[in-house]
Amino acid sequence: MEVLIGTGPWIILFAVLVYGFVHSLLASLAAKARAREWFASRADRWYRLFYNFFGILTFLPVLGLVAVLPNREIYVIPAPWSYLTLCGQLLALLALGVGLLQTGVWSFLGFEQVLNPAQAKPAQMVTGGLYRWVRHPLYTAGLVFIWLTPIMTDNLLALNLGLTIYLVVGAIYEERKLVREFGETYLRYQEITPMLIPGIKRTAKPDQLQK
């Protein structure tokens, strides 16, 4: 049993990293270009929805590993301090919702492209709202949420570490695509807006983006 407890977190961490690799591969411009070769205009209509559905479906086995593998409690934050972490998680969920609204919920999920392709807008660069403070507010909110859980176990720690690596590496990888897509405009945005942590490496005020 002790051996299983020791190896379980490593299995979970490996599973998360494999998930992240496959998910990032599907998000690449090369994968989208290949989909257009195979499915023509249908790729632009269905790819985003497929990508999100596949991401959710393939993440369920990872969560299953967290639930079924032998586990061990690391800490439990007692009340009333646990209320503060729960409030932080609630704020993170609120920020996640606001960020989705800014980018367009239906377009982000892929439903707009499928149900109303004629009015589906091309990707636009958002720099207002939460994006004035960090370039990836959805990732920031996700990291805050997972690390503020008041109960930590071996399996949850492995899951959180894997997700953190995935989100940080994914943000770097995504920025390469954004630079290719938006060019100098995004490079300037990078210079004055932190990636994930507000206030880190800022060289100008966010309202300068509007000039």
Sequence and secondary structure as in RCSB ss.txt:
>XXXX:A:sequence
MEVLIGTGPWIILFAVLVYGFVHSLLASLAAKARAREWFASRADRWYRLFYNFFGILTFLPVLGLVAVLPNREIY
VIPAPWSYLTLCGQLLALLALGVGLLQTGVWSFLGFEQVLNPAQAKPAQMVTGGLYRWVRHPLYTAGLVFIWLTP
IMTDNLLALNLGLTIYLVVGAIYEERKLVREFGETYLRYQEITPMLIPGIKRTAKPDQLQK
>XXXX:A:secstr
 HHHHHHHHHHHHHHHHHHHHHHHHHHSHHHHHHHHHHHTHHHHHHHHHHHHHHHHHHHHHHHHHHHHS   EEE
E  TTHHHHHHHHHHHHHHHHHHHHHHH HHHHHTHHHHH GGG        SGGGGT S HHHHHHHHHHHT S
EEEHHHHHHHHHHHHHHHHHHHHHHHHHHHHHTHHHHHHHHHS SSSTTTT  S GGGGG 
